[in-house]
Amino acid sequence: MRMHPGEPEIRPGLVSRLVAAQFPEWAGFPATRVASSGTDNALFRLGETLVVRLPRLSAAVGGLEREQRWLPWLGPRVPVRIPELVAVGRPGEGFPWPWSVLSWLPGRNPGAGDTGLAGDLGEFVAALHRVEPAGGPETQRGRPLRTRDEPTREAIAQLGGDPACVEAWERALAAPDWTGAPVWLHADLSPGNVLVSGGALSAVLDFGTAGVGDPAVDLIPAWNLLPAAERETFREAVGADAATWERGRGWALSIAAIQLPYYRETNPVLARNARHTLEAVVD
């Protein structure tokens, strides 16, 4: 499924040729497309233990290179498994961008009926926020919430201008800014980037937007993933103060409002979660 204008088609045959040319030790491993609601990268399982991650568009290359730089550093510092960088691929075989070979992490994305994740996910976020931030890259989602004001209001207007959404957005904007030191952020904790196994959190994926900044954006699972009854458990595990919690609600609203009109026709999974998130934010 193509989600961006001009997006190149990435087929298993291309992946097999790239792997054979650059990593002949894996040349006999079958490349199988992984179903994913992700928008920036295509995923192909390589054999039983690996996954190939390739940018779908040039704008995604920076995020992939960010992962290549920081996954090996972050992995030992967080309490939940994250992808392990196994190899770095180069442009070739007609594919114009770098790509990655990562460890395959078993599990499934959580659904609406999943409960019991709040504590584990909150502990992951808290541990990530404690990682030494010195030298970490800035992430746009770590900037003050007001930098999202114009596109968020435009998106709310596109969706009909719901007064409840406008009120929730303005309440979040009124929360005090973060005045502490920048912290490490995942910055994209959507259901598609979380894996569960046996009813428990098993892995966190996709660090393409990770960096340092205001911790508020990592609170978005409270509205895009967790049941309302578990939000307070998550908040306590993270240790979020009232202002950070309110900015986190604003980030959840902003991301969902902007995603919904953009992906409504091309990515039904993201669009459905965006609608759910907006309902949760204004409930």
Buried (B, 14 or more C-beta within 10 A) or exposed (E): EEBBEEBBEBEBEBBBBBBBEBBEEBEEBEBEEEEBBBBBBBBBBBBEEBBBBBBBBEEBBBBBBBBBEBBEEBBEEBEBBBBBBBBEBEEBBEBEBBBBBBBBBEBEBBEEEBEBBBBBBBBBBBBBBEBEBEEBEEBEBBBBBEEBBEEBBEBBBBBEEBEEBBEBBEEBBEBEEBEEEBBBBBBBBBBBBBBBEEEEBBBBBBBBBBBBBBBBBBBBBBBBBBBEEBBEBBBEBBEBBEBBBBBBBBBBBBBBBBBBBBBBEEBEBBBBBBBBBBEBBBE
